[in-house]
Amino acid sequence: MLFRVFLWTTLGPRLSFAFLRSRPFSVRKSAMTTSQNMAYEVEEKFQLSEASKVESRLKELGFVPKKQAEFVDWYFDTEKNELSLQDCWLRFRGTSNVDGDWELKKAHGESTSTTVYEEIAGEEAISATKTILVERGCNIGEQRADDDNNFEAPPLPNFASDLPLRAFCRLETKRSSWQLDKEWSTQTHAGLSVDLDVTNTGYSVGEVEMVVDDKDKIKDANKRVQLLIAELTKGSAPCEGPATGKLEQFLMIHRPNHYEDCLEAGVIKRR
């Protein structure tokens, strides 16, 4: 069984990345630096072929809609994709191209059986990106290639205007979040939450998540996550392997050369 562990290095609320690599499930490790209290997010995606049926099933199981959200993700890289080919992903998430936050997901290679990521937010994300590019021998300050897309990307912060970055992906997401009704008599799925995402590209994916405070609880949490997914997808057409993430799906369709490069680099696993 392969895990993903995410080490948080910044204060503030947890943020979810559109996971690129397919894994049976993901584990994100969060550390609030003021108290060193750990939280482990166990999550797994599932194909969302018929959202209305899944929503009906959620209601039958005692879940209620918690909130609706719309946001846009812009992903950035150099012309040679020097970030993503190292499994590093720089993103701006917001409601517009000026109202949002920068985030960097940076892979570490500590273990052959565990994919470890460090997630950095805010200006620190840009600073860390600059460090990565300098270490790669990137020519900081060189002329950036024009974005070969038809959307307006967020501007880089002034202190990072010399970075040769361009936006290669823009994804709009409509998210419906669900949680178990506290008044529900059966608490089989207590502690689990569900997100249903639909993008502007027409791709839909669901995700079930549970947060635990002890590594020893991860295995049981994963079983509960998988049990709920099985109930939500009962009667749906079976799919082989884990669901494809939103970003991977985008690359497959809209950036096939970039996608193939990621396959060759081992960043994306061949299906």
C-alpha positions as CSV (number, residue, x, y, z in Angstrom):
1,M,0.0,0.0,0.0
2,L,1.4,3.4,-1.0
3,F,0.9,6.4,1.2
4,R,1.3,10.2,0.6
5,V,2.4,12.2,3.6
6,F,2.1,16.0,3.4
7,L,4.2,18.1,5.9
8,W,2.7,21.5,6.5
9,T,5.2,24.3,7.1
10,T,2.9,27.3,7.5
11,L,0.2,28.4,9.9
12,G,-3.4,28.7,8.8
13,P,-6.1,26.5,7.5
14,R,-5.4,23.3,5.6
15,L,-5.6,23.6,1.8
16,S,-6.3,20.8,-0.6
17,F,-4.2,20.3,-3.7
18,A,-5.6,18.6,-6.8
19,F,-3.4,15.6,-6.4
20,L,-1.6,14.7,-9.6
21,R,-0.4,11.2,-9.0
22,S,-2.9,8.4,-8.7
23,R,-2.6,6.5,-5.3
24,P,-5.0,4.2,-3.5
25,F,-5.4,6.9,-0.9
26,S,-3.5,9.9,0.4
27,V,-2.3,10.8,3.9
28,R,-1.5,14.4,4.6
29,K,0.4,15.3,7.8
30,S,-0.3,18.7,9.3
31,A,1.8,20.4,12.0
32,M,0.7,23.6,13.6
33,T,4.1,25.0,14.6
34,T,2.8,26.8,17.7
35,S,1.8,23.7,19.5
36,Q,3.3,20.9,17.4
37,N,-0.1,19.1,17.4
38,M,-0.3,16.7,14.5
39,A,-3.2,15.9,12.3
40,Y,-3.4,13.3,9.6
41,E,-5.8,13.8,6.7
42,V,-6.7,10.4,5.1
43,E,-8.4,11.0,1.8
44,E,-9.2,9.2,-1.4
45,K,-10.8,10.3,-4.7
46,F,-13.5,8.5,-6.6
47,Q,-14.9,8.9,-10.1
48,L,-18.0,11.1,-10.1
49,S,-20.0,10.0,-13.1
50,E,-23.4,11.0,-11.8
51,A,-23.3,13.7,-9.1
52,S,-27.0,13.8,-8.6
53,K,-27.1,10.1,-7.6
54,V,-24.1,10.6,-5.3
55,E,-25.8,13.5,-3.6
56,S,-29.0,11.5,-3.2
57,R,-27.0,8.7,-1.6
58,L,-25.3,11.1,0.7
59,K,-28.6,12.4,2.0
60,E,-29.8,8.8,2.5
61,L,-26.7,8.2,4.6
62,G,-27.3,11.2,6.8
63,F,-25.0,13.7,5.2
64,V,-26.0,17.4,4.7
65,P,-24.5,20.0,2.4
66,K,-22.1,22.1,4.4
67,K,-21.1,24.7,1.8
68,Q,-20.8,25.5,-1.9
69,A,-17.6,27.1,-3.2
70,E,-16.2,28.3,-6.5
71,F,-12.5,28.9,-7.0
72,V,-9.9,29.1,-9.8
73,D,-6.5,27.4,-9.8
74,W,-3.6,28.6,-12.0
75,Y,-0.5,26.4,-12.2
76,F,2.8,27.9,-13.2
77,D,6.1,26.5,-14.5
78,T,9.0,27.4,-16.7
79,E,9.0,26.9,-20.5
80,K,10.9,23.7,-19.9
81,N,8.6,22.5,-17.1
82,E,11.5,22.5,-14.7
83,L,9.2,22.5,-11.6
84,S,6.7,19.9,-12.5
85,L,9.4,17.5,-13.8
86,Q,10.8,17.5,-10.2
87,D,7.3,16.9,-8.8
88,C,7.0,20.5,-7.6
89,W,3.8,22.4,-8.2
90,L,3.3,26.1,-7.9
91,R,-0.3,27.2,-7.8
92,F,-2.4,30.4,-7.3
93,R,-5.8,29.7,-6.0
94,G,-8.4,32.3,-5.7
95,T,-11.7,33.8,-6.8
96,S,-10.0,36.0,-9.3
97,N,-6.5,36.5,-10.7
98,V,-5.8,39.1,-8.0
99,D,-7.6,37.7,-5.0
100,G,-6.1,34.5,-3.8
101,D,-3.0,32.8,-2.4
102,W,0.2,31.2,-3.7
103,E,0.9,27.7,-2.8
104,L,3.9,25.3,-3.6
105,K,3.8,21.6,-3.2
106,K,7.4,20.3,-3.2
107,A,8.2,16.6,-3.3
108,H,10.8,15.0,-1.1
109,G,12.3,11.6,-1.8
110,E,12.9,10.2,1.7
111,S,11.3,6.8,1.0
112,T,10.6,4.5,-1.9
113,S,7.2,3.5,-0.5
114,T,6.1,7.0,0.7
115,T,5.7,10.1,-1.3
116,V,6.4,13.0,1.0
117,Y,5.5,16.6,0.1
118,E,6.2,19.9,1.8
119,E,3.4,22.4,1.2
120,I,4.4,26.1,1.5
121,A,1.9,29.0,1.3
122,G,2.1,32.8,0.7
123,E,5.2,34.7,-0.3
124,E,7.3,31.8,1.1
125,A,6.0,29.7,-1.8
126,I,7.5,32.1,-4.3
127,S,10.7,32.3,-2.4
128,A,11.0,28.5,-2.3
129,T,10.3,28.3,-6.0
130,K,13.1,30.8,-6.7
131,T,15.5,28.7,-4.7
132,I,14.5,25.5,-6.6
133,L,15.0,27.2,-10.0
134,V,18.4,28.7,-8.9
135,E,19.5,25.2,-7.8
136,R,18.5,23.9,-11.2
137,G,20.7,26.4,-12.9
138,C,17.7,28.3,-14.3
139,N,18.6,31.7,-15.7
140,I,16.8,34.1,-13.3
141,G,15.9,37.3,-15.1
142,E,15.8,35.8,-18.6
143,Q,12.9,36.8,-20.8
144,R,9.8,34.8,-20.1
145,A,8.1,33.1,-23.0
146,D,4.6,34.3,-23.7
147,D,1.8,32.2,-22.3
148,D,0.5,30.0,-25.0
149,N,-3.0,30.0,-23.7
150,N,-6.2,32.1,-23.9
151,F,-6.6,33.2,-20.3
152,E,-5.3,36.0,-18.1
153,A,-3.0,34.7,-15.4
154,P,-2.3,36.3,-12.0
155,P,0.8,38.5,-12.0
156,L,3.8,37.4,-10.1
157,P,4.7,39.4,-6.9
158,N,7.1,42.3,-7.6
159,F,9.9,40.6,-5.8
160,A,9.5,37.6,-8.1
161,S,9.1,39.4,-11.4
162,D,12.4,38.1,-12.6
163,L,11.4,34.5,-12.4
164,P,10.9,32.8,-15.9
165,L,7.5,31.5,-15.0
166,R,4.3,31.2,-17.1
167,A,0.9,29.8,-16.4
168,F,0.2,26.5,-18.1
169,C,-3.2,25.6,-16.6
170,R,-6.3,27.3,-15.4
171,L,-9.0,25.3,-13.7
172,E,-12.4,26.6,-12.5
173,T,-13.9,24.4,-9.8
174,K,-17.4,24.3,-8.3
175,R,-17.2,22.4,-5.1
176,S,-20.0,21.0,-3.0
177,S,-18.9,20.0,0.6
178,W,-20.9,17.5,2.7
179,Q,-20.7,16.4,6.3
180,L,-22.7,14.0,8.5
181,D,-25.7,15.5,10.3
182,K,-24.9,15.6,14.0
183,E,-28.5,14.6,14.7
184,W,-28.3,11.5,12.5
185,S,-29.1,8.4,14.6
186,T,-26.5,6.2,13.0
187,Q,-22.9,7.5,13.3
188,T,-21.2,4.9,11.1
189,H,-19.6,7.6,9.0
190,A,-18.9,10.1,11.8
191,G,-15.8,12.2,11.2
192,L,-15.9,11.7,7.4
193,S,-16.4,14.6,5.0
194,V,-17.1,14.6,1.2
195,D,-16.2,17.0,-1.5
196,L,-17.8,16.9,-5.0
197,D,-15.9,18.8,-7.6
198,V,-16.9,19.8,-11.2
199,T,-14.5,21.7,-13.4
200,N,-15.0,24.1,-16.3
201,T,-13.4,21.3,-18.5
202,G,-16.4,19.1,-17.7
203,Y,-14.4,16.7,-15.4
204,S,-16.0,15.6,-12.2
205,V,-14.3,13.9,-9.2
206,G,-15.3,13.2,-5.6
207,E,-13.2,12.9,-2.5
208,V,-13.8,11.4,0.9
209,E,-11.6,12.6,3.8
210,M,-11.1,11.9,7.5
211,V,-8.8,13.7,9.9
212,V,-7.2,11.7,12.7
213,D,-4.8,12.7,15.5
214,D,-2.7,9.6,15.7
215,K,-0.7,7.6,13.0
216,D,-2.1,4.4,14.5
217,K,-5.6,5.5,13.4
218,I,-4.7,5.9,9.8
219,K,-5.3,2.3,8.8
220,D,-8.8,2.3,10.3
221,A,-9.6,5.7,8.8
222,N,-8.6,4.4,5.4
223,K,-11.0,1.5,5.8
224,R,-13.8,3.9,6.7
225,V,-13.1,6.1,3.8
226,Q,-13.1,3.2,1.4
227,L,-16.4,1.9,2.9
228,L,-18.1,5.2,2.3
229,I,-16.8,5.4,-1.3
230,A,-18.1,1.9,-1.9
231,E,-21.6,3.0,-0.6
232,L,-21.6,6.2,-2.7
233,T,-20.6,4.5,-5.9
234,K,-22.7,1.4,-5.5
235,G,-24.4,0.6,-8.8
236,S,-22.1,2.9,-10.8
237,A,-20.0,1.6,-13.6
238,P,-16.7,0.2,-12.1
239,C,-13.5,2.0,-12.9
240,E,-10.0,0.5,-12.9
241,G,-7.6,2.0,-10.4
242,P,-7.9,5.3,-8.5
243,A,-9.7,8.3,-9.9
244,T,-7.7,10.7,-12.0
245,G,-7.0,14.1,-10.4
246,K,-8.2,17.3,-12.0
247,L,-4.7,18.5,-12.9
248,E,-3.6,15.1,-14.4
249,Q,-6.8,15.0,-16.4
250,F,-6.1,18.6,-17.7
251,L,-2.6,17.6,-18.8
252,M,-3.7,14.5,-20.5
253,I,-6.2,16.4,-22.7
254,H,-4.8,19.9,-23.1
255,R,-1.0,19.5,-22.5
256,P,-0.2,16.0,-23.9
257,N,3.5,16.8,-24.4
258,H,3.8,18.0,-20.8
259,Y,1.9,15.0,-19.6
260,E,4.2,12.6,-21.5
261,D,7.2,14.4,-20.0
262,C,5.8,13.8,-16.6
263,L,5.3,10.2,-17.4
264,E,8.9,9.8,-18.5
265,A,10.1,11.6,-15.4
266,G,8.1,9.2,-13.2
267,V,6.1,12.1,-11.7
268,I,2.9,10.5,-13.1
269,K,2.5,6.8,-13.0
270,R,1.5,5.0,-16.2
271,R,-1.9,3.4,-16.0
